[in-house]
């Protein structure tokens, strides 16, 4: 069972910043390496929404995708040495309030911001932005 551990959520005022982290377990062979990772968010009564994704398609080809509402404000990155995924969130807005989830999968089978692509999920971390 792959466990993703998230941290970094909290409460900030509009215009503030937060950085989320998601640590994946160390892998022992390439079949377990999480080439595809993403951040999603969800509010009560709504479907889980893709926020940002990073795809290591090959050694020389890393692709990043952002949802339109966060373009220019959020930055996704990955530190392979630490097996950690990050989401730097700047200029936060009240509508960014949600539970944020990290997702990962060793293979790609759907669009990068579709939740059905990912097999492994974190427990979620709450982000609250006040006006």
PyMOL commands that set and color helices and strands:
alter all, ss='L'
color gray80, all
select helices_A, chain A and resi 30-32+68-70+80-82+94-96+115-117
alter helices_A, ss='H'
color red, helices_A
select strands_A, chain A and resi 5-7+10-13+18-23+36-42+49-58+61-66+74-79+84-89+98-105+120-121+125-130
alter strands_A, ss='S'
color yellow, strands_A
deselect
rebuild
show_as cartoon
